[in-house]
Amino acid sequence: MTSSASRILRLYPPPETLLGAGSVYEDLHLCGSKHLDRPYVAINAVSSVNGGAALSGGGSSIASRIDRLTMRTLRSHFDAVLVGANTLRSERVSFLDSRDRRLLLVVLTTTGELPLEVNPGDCVASNTIIFAPDSLPVAKRQELSHLASISILRPLRDGTLNVQRILQTLKSRYGVQRLLAEGGPSLNSRLVSGGLADELFLTLAPTLLPKHAPILSTPRRETLKLISTHLADSELYLRYAIARSTSQSQE
């Protein structure tokens, strides 16, 4: 019998249902990709009550044990995980799902400074793709090519990578139909503001962070539709559909 401290109460949709630890999103139903040119994209993020992103140690520093179990369960419904370089450097977590399946890991970087050798069991050339700008030195490309597949892109005018083009490549070249973005805040913001995210899975941790950066920011108001809510102790798991999801050019 699962202890009461590990039980999860589903608040919405009703009726209220008491679940065991690790059951959040276990029976998740996702749409297939409804976009011809990109995967179905969901963002998974953990936030403080005052909207703050993770502490300097990464998302795991404010996430509970149940949230970490939930992250692995959520991954089991996707083909690949997308992260920015800062997230990879700070998180130091496994990118396996709840079935210990090694997901395709997609990393965005502008410098090529990535700790892929830290977890060679999870980050190996056969399941890791790195997108980097054409300014990346040849020596760095060769170094990373032993740890991952490298895809070089011309950056946008602001120096960032074209996320829309990356999503198109993931679907057309690698067959990714469902993509889970795990941050950080900059990547989350670019996905939402570009109309490239379909859902948001938000864990609301029962804490307040001083001098926090938001988990994502947008240049305009975005409309969300609540799909489900779970409560574990004082932690809330919120699933939203992002109403505006039409692709927009980032050029």
N, C-alpha and C positions, 0 to 999 in steps of 0.2 A: 504494500500500500504506500502510495506516495505521501510524504509528509505534507501537512497543511501549508508549511512555509513555501513549498515548491508548487503548489497548485495554482492554476490559472483560471480566472473567471472570464468567460466571454460575455461582454456587455451588449455587443451589437454585431450582427443582427440577432434579435431575440429568438427563442427564449434564452435566459441566462443558463450557461452550461459550464459545469466545473470540469476542468481538464487536468491532465497530468503534465509535469514539467517537460518541456520540449515539444509541446503539442501546438504551439502557436504556428499557424500557417502550414500545419501538417497536411490538411485537406484542401490546400489552396487550389483554386481553379483560375488559370490564367488564359487570356486570349492568345491565340497564335499571333504572329506578326500580321497586323492589319495594314502594314505599310509595304509598298512594293520595293522601296529602295533602302530600307533600313530595318533592323530588328525591333521587336517590341522591347522598350526600355523601361526599367523600374529603378528607382533610386532607393537605397537602403541607408538610413542615417540614424544616429543616436544624438539626442539633444538634451541639454539641461532645460529646466522649466522656463528659464529666462532666455531661451533660444540659442544658447551657446553651443558651439562645436566643442570637440574633445579638448581635454587638457593636452599639454605638450607631449605626453606619453602616448597619445593616440586615442581612438574611440574606446578601446578596451578599458581605459582609465576611469570612465564613468558608466561603463556597461556592466550589468550583473551577469551572473552565471547563466540565468535563464535567457538573457539577451544573446549571449554567445551561442547557446544551443539553438536559439531562434534563427540566428544568422546562418548557421549551417543548414537548418531545415529549409530556410528560404532559398538558399543556393541550389538545393536539389531540384528546384523547378526551373532552373535556367541552364543555358548552354555555356555561358562565359561570364566572368567577372571583370569589370572595368575599374581601374584605379589610376589616380595620378601618382607621380613620383613621390611627392611628399607623404602621401598616405602609406605607400610601400615602405618608405624609410622609417616612419614613426610607429607603424602598427606592429610589425614583427609577429604577425599571426599566420596561421595555416590557412590556405585557400582551398581546403577540402570541404565537401558538403556532409550532410548527416549520414550518408552511406559510405563515407571515406572515399568518395569519388573525386578524382583530381580534375577540377574544372579548367577550361581554357582560361588563362590569365592574360588580360590585355592591359598593358602599362603605357601611359603617356609620359614622355619626358622631353625636356628641352636641353638638358645637360648630359644625359647618359649616366649620371651618377646614381646607380641603383644597387641595392644590397641583395642581388639575386642569389649570390653564393651563400647567403646566410641560411636559407632553407632549400637546399638543392633537391630535397624530396618533393617539394611542392612546386618549385620554380625550375623547370627543366626545359631544354630547347624544344622538346616535342609538344609542350603545352603552354608555352609562353610566347606572346607576341609583343614587341616593343614598337611603338610609333614614335619617331623622332624627327626633328627638322633636318633639312639638307645641310645646315651649318655644322652638324655634328662631325667632329674630326674623324678621319678615316681610321686612325688607330683605335679610337673609342668604339667605332662600329665593329671593327674586327674583334675587339675584346668582348663585346656583348653578343656577337654572333655565335660564340661558343655556349652561351647560356639561353639564347632565345632566337626566334625569327625576328629579323629587323625589317621594318617598313619605313622608308624615308619619304617625308612629305615637305613640300614648300610651305613655310608658315604663313599665317595671315599677316596683315600689315602691323598688327600690334605684337607680333612675335609669338603668338600662341598657335597651337595646332588646330586645324580645321576639324572639329569634332564631327560635323555632319558627314564629311568625306570619310572619316574613320569608320563611322557606323555603316556607311554604304559599302566600304571595303570588307568589313566583318561579315556582312550578309552575302555579298556577291562572291568573295574569294574563299571565305572560311565557313560559309553556311550557318552562321549564327542567327537563330530565329528569336531567341530571348536573351536579353543582356541585362545583368544586374550591375548597376554602378554603385560603388562603395566609397565614393568621395576621393578627395576631400571637398571642402566647401566651394572652391573655385570651379572644380569640375561639375559639381551639382548645379551651380549657378548657370554655367554655360549650357548645360543640357536643358534646364527649364526655360531660360530666357530665349534659347534658340528654338523652342517648340519641339524638342527632341526627346522629351520624357513623357511617358504615359501614366506611370504610377509613382507614388511616394509611400514607402514603408518607413514610418517614423517611430522610433522608440523614445518616449519621453521619460528621461531618468529623473528621479526625485531629488534633484540637487540644483543649486544655484552656482553659477560660475562668475567670478569677478573678471572684469575687463575681457569679456568674451567676444569672439568673432562669431557671426551667425553661421548656421549650418549651410545656408544658401541665401543669396540675395537676388532680386530680380528688378529690372528697370521698369516694370509695369505690374499692375495687379494681376494675379493669377487666381483662377477659380478652382477649388478642389471639391470633390464629392466624397464623403465618407463611405467606405465600403465595409469596414469592420473595426471593432475595438476589443482589445483584450486587456485585462488587468491582472498583474502578477505582483502581489504585495502592494507597493506604492508605485510600481512602474507600469506605464501605459504603452500599449502597442497599437498604433494607429495606421490604418491602410487607407490611402486616398487615391482616387482617380484624378488625374490632372486633365481638366476639361479641354484646355487649348493644347492640342498635340499635333497640329499640322507642322510639317517640316518647313523651316525657313532657312534661306541661304545665309551663310555666315561670311560671305565674301564682302 
